[in-house]
Amino acid sequence: MFDYEIINILVPAVEKSFKKLFAVYNENFYYCSLIMAEDAVPYISAWSEEALKHFLIQKYKTEDKINENELMYRWSYADSPYCAYGFEEYFEDVKKLFKRRFGGIVADDGYKEEITRWIDSMEKAMQILVEKGTFGKGQYRYNMLINAEIMPPENSNYKRALRLNSLETVNKYHEYFEDECIEEKDYYSVWNPELCDVTLIQPVTDKKLIVKLRKCFYYDNDLKSLFEGCANPPFVLKKGAVYNMIIETIKHNPEFSGLVEIKKISNKKK
């Protein structure tokens, strides 16, 4: 259901952003994606081994802490220093088109159709750039996972990764897809989500479980405050989280059941 009006605007913006990124930073990139996060205009994100190592060293200092937290950040598009790279420079026409096409849409079906057009067009744009060799060829390309993703994540992200990459590449980075959630069917709720607060109600001392809580509930503050809070509940892990995402997270992580309390705080659907 891709739309050539969208594709023709996306391709040059995405291509220029990635080409500049690769030219400025001569690094070993392993992840390059085009992201649409909820109601935001699409933007690129990427990770390289060098950028990840620098990020972890700056954040955690010691080797033990770096190794303990590497996987949590390896695939975090939002934590990458290259998140939204080139957006202000190259995405002005994308922003204008996005605003025009979504302007005036009020019905759930309208949101669903337009979001589908955008994410399908994002995949097509990335496919065009893959075929042009923007992301390299041979072993360099094999080591790079390319995708077009909607956030919060859906199973469709995995399906697009399979179409944009070889199965060998997808299998190489299998851990990236382990936390994919159930595909969202109600697109109105993506744009007008029911929100909730997530509170830890039982003490947790296991370090691996604490790190998993941080990742799954997108805890924003430092690890020290998280460890202290987990030892002294009740402790708010996340305020204003998307309710459906939290329910799916608990469903896929049964060890969280009984540890957290979910309190709805908003329902914007009219």
C-alpha positions in Angstrom: 0.0 0.0 0.0 3.0 2.3 -0.6 2.5 5.8 -2.1 4.9 7.2 -4.6 4.3 10.8 -3.4 5.7 9.7 0.0 8.5 7.6 -1.5 9.7 10.4 -3.8 10.1 12.7 -0.8 11.6 10.1 1.5 14.3 8.6 -0.7 16.4 11.8 -1.2 16.1 12.8 2.5 17.0 9.4 3.8 19.8 8.9 1.3 21.4 12.3 2.0 21.2 11.7 5.7 22.8 8.2 5.6 25.5 9.3 3.0 26.5 12.2 5.2 26.5 10.0 8.3 28.8 7.4 6.6 31.1 10.2 5.2 31.5 12.0 8.5 31.8 8.8 10.7 34.0 6.1 9.1 32.7 3.4 11.5 31.5 -0.1 11.4 27.7 0.4 11.3 25.6 -2.6 12.1 22.1 -1.0 12.3 20.5 1.5 10.0 16.7 2.2 10.2 14.0 4.6 9.2 11.8 5.2 12.2 8.2 6.4 12.7 7.5 6.8 16.4 3.8 7.2 17.1 2.7 10.5 15.6 6.2 11.7 14.7 7.6 12.5 11.2 9.9 9.6 10.2 13.6 10.0 10.8 16.7 7.8 10.6 18.6 6.2 13.4 21.8 4.1 13.3 24.4 2.4 15.5 28.0 1.5 14.9 30.3 -0.6 17.1 32.5 2.4 17.8 29.5 4.6 18.7 28.1 2.0 21.0 31.4 1.4 22.7 32.0 5.1 23.3 28.4 5.5 24.6 28.8 2.7 27.1 32.2 3.8 28.3 30.9 7.3 28.9 27.9 6.0 30.7 29.3 3.2 32.8 33.1 3.6 33.0 33.9 0.0 34.2 34.1 -3.1 32.0 31.7 -5.1 34.1 29.0 -2.4 33.9 29.6 -2.0 30.2 29.2 -5.8 29.5 26.2 -5.9 31.8 24.3 -3.2 29.9 25.5 -3.6 26.3 22.5 -5.5 25.0 20.1 -3.0 26.6 21.5 -0.2 24.4 22.7 -2.1 21.3 19.4 -1.8 19.6 18.0 1.3 21.2 17.3 3.6 18.3 16.5 6.5 20.7 19.7 6.3 22.6 21.9 6.3 19.6 24.0 9.5 19.0 22.9 9.2 15.4 19.2 9.2 16.1 17.5 11.7 13.8 20.8 12.4 12.1 20.3 14.9 9.2 16.7 15.6 10.2 16.9 19.3 10.3 19.1 19.5 7.3 17.3 17.1 4.9 13.8 16.3 6.1 12.0 19.7 5.7 10.0 18.4 2.7 9.1 15.2 4.6 7.8 17.3 7.5 5.7 19.4 5.2 4.2 16.4 3.4 3.5 14.5 6.7 1.7 17.5 8.1 -0.4 18.0 5.0 -1.4 14.4 4.6 -2.3 13.9 8.3 -4.0 17.3 8.6 -7.7 16.9 9.1 -7.8 13.1 9.7 -10.2 12.5 12.6 -11.4 8.9 12.1 -9.7 5.7 13.2 -9.8 4.2 9.7 -8.2 7.3 8.3 -5.3 7.0 10.7 -4.9 3.3 10.0 -4.8 3.8 6.2 -2.4 6.7 6.3 0.0 5.1 8.8 0.0 2.0 6.6 0.8 4.1 3.6 3.7 5.7 5.4 5.3 2.6 6.9 4.9 0.7 3.6 6.5 3.7 1.7 9.3 3.8 4.3 10.0 0.2 3.6 10.0 0.8 -0.2 12.3 3.8 0.2 14.8 1.7 2.2 14.5 -1.1 -0.4 15.4 1.4 -3.1 18.4 2.6 -1.2 19.5 -1.0 -0.5 19.4 -1.7 -4.2 21.3 1.5 -5.0 24.1 0.3 -2.7 23.7 3.2 -0.2 24.3 0.7 2.6 27.3 -1.0 0.9 27.7 -4.4 -0.5 29.3 -7.8 0.3 30.4 -8.5 3.8 29.9 -4.9 4.9 26.2 -5.1 3.9 25.9 -8.6 5.6 27.0 -7.1 8.9 24.4 -4.3 8.7 20.7 -4.8 9.6 18.5 -2.5 7.6 14.9 -1.8 8.5 11.9 0.5 8.5 10.2 0.5 11.8 7.1 1.8 13.6 7.4 2.5 17.3 6.1 1.3 19.7 7.4 -1.9 18.1 5.1 -4.3 16.2 5.7 -7.7 14.8 5.5 -6.1 11.4 9.0 -4.6 12.1 10.3 -8.2 12.0 8.5 -8.9 8.7 10.0 -5.8 7.1 13.5 -6.8 8.3 13.1 -10.2 6.6 12.2 -8.5 3.3 15.0 -5.9 3.5 17.8 -8.3 4.6 19.0 -11.8 3.9 17.8 -14.4 6.4 21.4 -14.9 7.3 21.7 -11.3 8.4 18.4 -11.4 10.4 19.5 -14.6 12.1 22.9 -13.0 12.9 21.1 -10.3 14.9 18.3 -12.5 16.3 18.4 -10.9 19.7 17.1 -7.7 18.2 13.7 -9.3 17.6 13.2 -11.2 20.9 11.2 -8.4 22.5 8.9 -7.7 19.5 5.3 -7.1 20.8 2.0 -8.1 19.4 1.0 -6.1 16.3 -1.2 -3.1 17.1 -4.6 -3.3 15.3 -6.3 -0.2 16.7 -4.3 2.7 15.0 -6.4 5.3 16.8 -4.9 4.1 20.1 -1.4 4.6 18.7 -2.2 8.3 18.2 -4.4 8.7 21.2 -3.1 6.1 23.6 -4.7 5.2 27.0 -1.9 5.9 29.5 -0.9 4.4 32.8 1.6 4.6 35.6 3.7 1.5 36.4 4.7 1.0 40.1 6.9 -1.7 41.5 5.1 -3.1 44.5 7.5 -5.9 45.5 11.3 -5.6 46.3 13.7 -6.8 43.6 17.4 -7.4 44.2 18.4 -9.6 41.2 20.5 -7.4 39.0 19.5 -9.0 35.7 15.8 -8.7 36.6 16.3 -5.0 37.5 18.0 -4.3 34.2 15.2 -6.1 32.4 12.6 -4.0 34.3 14.5 -0.9 33.1 14.5 -2.0 29.5 10.9 -3.2 29.3 9.4 -0.3 31.2 11.7 2.4 29.7 12.9 3.7 33.0 14.5 7.1 32.3 16.7 7.8 35.3 20.1 6.4 36.3 20.7 2.8 37.4 21.6 3.9 41.0 18.2 5.3 41.6 16.6 2.3 40.0 18.5 -0.2 42.2 17.6 1.9 45.3 13.9 2.1 44.2 13.7 -1.6 43.5 15.0 -2.4 47.0 12.4 0.0 48.6 9.0 -0.3 46.9 6.5 1.1 46.2 8.6 2.7 43.4 7.3 4.3 40.2 9.1 2.7 37.2 7.3 4.7 34.5 4.7 7.5 34.5 2.5 8.1 31.4 3.3 4.8 29.7 1.1 3.4 26.9 -1.3 1.1 28.6 -1.6 -1.5 25.8 2.2 -1.7 25.6 2.6 -2.4 29.3 -0.1 -5.1 29.2 1.7 -6.8 26.3 5.0 -6.4 28.1 3.7 -8.2 31.2 2.1 -10.9 29.1 5.4 -11.7 27.4 7.3 -11.4 30.7 5.4 -13.5 33.3 8.1 -12.9 35.9 6.7 -9.3 36.2 3.3 -10.5 37.2 2.7 -9.6 40.9 5.8 -7.3 40.9 4.1 -4.3 39.3 0.9 -2.4 39.7 -0.7 -0.7 36.7 -2.9 2.4 37.2 -4.7 4.0 34.2 -4.4 7.7 34.1 -5.8 8.8 30.8 -8.0 7.7 27.9 -8.1 10.2 25.1 -10.4 8.3 22.8 -13.7 10.1 22.3 
